[in-house]
Amino acid sequence: MHGALDDYTLTLKAALQGVDIPAGEWSGTGHGNSRSITWQPLHGDTLDGKLDITGRLTWSPTLSWDTQLSGRTLNPGLQWPEWPGRISFDIDSKGSLKPPHDLTGLATELHIKSLTGQLRDQPSPHTASWRMTPTRCASPISHSIPHGAPHRRRTLDKDWHLDWLSRRRNSIIWCRRRAVP
């Protein structure tokens, strides 16, 4: 790290691994201050592929992000055995997380510009966009999945559900919030 807290440059070169963090070699340079950092890019060699993260992370006055992720030939099955494959993607994500720092304070947009390869022995040509606010997870701005993909129901957490229904080349996705007991 070079510079003062209000104007610094951070150079990262590290091996990371954890229970939910795939083993990887990471490097990158960021420029920041006491409120945020901008990566240009943060590069990871992980999951037998490459991942680049570019964008800005702000932690004051509230947690927010505006990032671009680019993954090439990643195999999630190395960390999560039930998800073998080889995928590449380009994703834009922006959002914020306000107190109490759980899904009730989350507002985010996710744009999957491209997703190619295979995942669980199925082709993965997807594009999609979603918006989520503290009160709802909106229908997608756009979404496409391959013909014949199965209906999926996934839980985002204990209070949210994601429903995914395929109809020919189009699909419908919606989220609903359950009442909190």
Residue pairs with C-beta under 8 A, 6 or more apart in sequence:
1 8
1 9
1 10
1 11
2 8
2 9
2 11
3 9
5 33
5 34
6 33
6 34
7 33
8 31
8 32
8 33
9 29
9 30
9 31
10 29
10 30
10 31
10 32
10 37
11 28
11 29
12 26
12 27
12 28
12 29
12 30
12 42
13 26
13 27
14 25
14 26
14 27
15 23
15 24
15 25
15 26
16 23
16 24
16 26
16 44
17 23
17 24
22 46
22 47
22 78
22 79
23 46
23 79
24 44
24 45
24 46
24 47
24 51
25 44
25 45
25 46
26 42
26 43
26 44
26 45
26 46
27 42
27 43
28 39
28 40
28 41
28 42
28 43
28 53
29 39
29 40
30 37
30 38
30 39
30 40
30 42
31 37
31 38
31 40
32 38
34 60
35 58
35 59
35 60
35 61
36 56
36 57
36 58
36 59
36 60
37 56
37 57
38 55
38 56
38 57
39 53
39 54
39 55
39 56
39 57
40 54
41 52
41 53
41 54
42 52
42 53
42 54
43 50
43 51
43 52
43 53
44 50
44 51
44 52
44 53
46 74
47 74
47 75
47 76
47 78
47 79
48 73
48 74
48 75
48 78
49 71
49 72
49 73
49 74
49 75
49 86
49 88
50 71
50 72
50 73
50 74
51 69
51 70
51 71
51 72
51 74
52 69
52 70
52 71
53 67
53 68
53 69
54 67
54 68
54 70
55 65
55 66
55 67
55 68
56 65
56 66
56 67
57 64
57 65
57 67
58 64
58 65
62 96
62 97
62 98
63 96
63 97
63 98
63 101
64 94
64 95
64 96
64 97
65 93
65 94
65 95
65 96
66 93
66 94
67 92
67 93
67 94
68 90
68 91
68 92
68 93
69 89
69 90
69 91
69 92
69 93
70 89
70 90
70 91
71 87
71 88
71 89
71 90
71 91
72 88
73 86
73 87
73 88
73 117
74 86
74 87
74 88
75 84
75 85
75 86
75 87
76 83
76 84
76 85
76 87
76 119
77 83
77 84
77 85
82 120
83 119
83 120
84 119
84 120
84 121
85 117
85 118
85 119
85 120
85 121
85 124
86 117
86 118
87 115
87 116
87 117
87 118
87 119
87 124
88 114
88 115
88 116
88 117
89 112
89 113
89 114
89 115
89 116
90 112
90 113
90 114
91 110
91 111
91 112
91 113
92 109
92 110
92 111
92 113
93 108
93 109
93 110
93 111
94 108
94 109
95 106
95 107
95 108
95 109
95 132
96 105
96 106
96 107
96 108
97 105
97 106
97 107
98 105
98 107
98 134
99 105
103 134
103 156
103 157
103 159
103 160
104 134
105 134
106 132
106 133
106 134
107 132
107 133
107 134
108 131
108 132
109 129
109 130
109 131
109 132
110 128
110 129
110 130
111 128
111 129
111 141
112 126
112 127
112 128
112 129
113 127
114 127
115 124
115 125
115 126
115 127
116 124
116 125
117 123
117 124
118 124
122 146
122 149
123 146
124 146
125 144
125 145
125 146
126 143
126 144
126 145
127 142
127 143
127 144
128 140
128 142
128 143
128 144
128 173
129 140
129 141
129 142
129 143
130 137
130 138
130 140
130 141
130 173
131 137
131 138
131 141
132 138
132 175
135 177
136 175
136 177
137 156
137 160
137 162
137 174
137 175
137 176
137 177
138 175
139 172
139 173
139 174
140 173
143 170
143 171
143 172
143 173
144 169
144 170
144 171
145 166
145 169
145 171
146 169
147 166
147 168
147 169
148 166
149 166
149 171
150 166
151 164
151 165
151 166
152 162
152 163
152 164
153 161
153 162
153 163
153 164
154 161
154 162
154 164
155 161
155 162
156 162
156 175
158 178
159 177
159 178
159 180
160 175
160 176
160 177
160 178
161 175
161 176
161 178
162 173
162 174
162 175
163 172
163 173
163 174
163 175
163 176
164 171
164 172
164 173
165 171
165 172
165 173
